[in-house]
Amino acid sequence: MELLEIADASGELVAQASEIGDLGWFDVDRLPALPHPASLACRMILHVLARGRETEDG
């Protein structure tokens, strides 16, 4: 079995090319749908997006 490095020397995760290719959702036209609006996951995603917009607006 081949041993793959999952992190660099600083601890940052290193994506393997095969992992990225297998995911298939990175294409902007094939992004997954948001979770149900009542879910915690959806609220967290929307919160992060709103914070990013606030940061961009200054």
N, C-alpha and C positions, 0 to 999 in steps of 0.2 A: 504494500500500500504506500502511495506517495504521501509524504508529509508536506502540508501546505502551511505557509505562514499566514496567520490571520490578523496579525498586528505588526506594525513597524516598531522601531526602537523606541519611539515616543509613546507607544500605546495606541496609536490611531489604527482603527480597523482598515484592513487592506482588502478591497473587493477583488475577487478572482474573476477573470474574464468569463469563465464558463458560468459562474453564478449570475452575472449580469445578463448574459445571453439567454439563460434559462428563464429568467423572470418574465420577460416579454412585456412588462407594463411600462417600461421607460419611454416608449414612443408616445409623444404628446397626444396623438389621436387615439391611443388605446389605454388611457389612464383608467383606473378603477373608479367606480362610482363612490360617492360619500356614503358612509354608514347611515342608518335611519336617523332622522333629525332629532329624535328624542334620546338617542344614545349618548353616553358619556364620550365615546370616541369622536362622534361628530362635533360635539360642543368643544372638545379639546382642539380639533383641527381648525374650526372656525375661529377660536380664540387666538391660536398661533398666527393665523392669516391676518386677523385684525391687528395684532401687535406688530406684525411686519409692515402693514400699511401705515401705522402710526409712526414707525421708525423712518420709513421712506418720506413721509410728509414732514418730518422734522419736529 
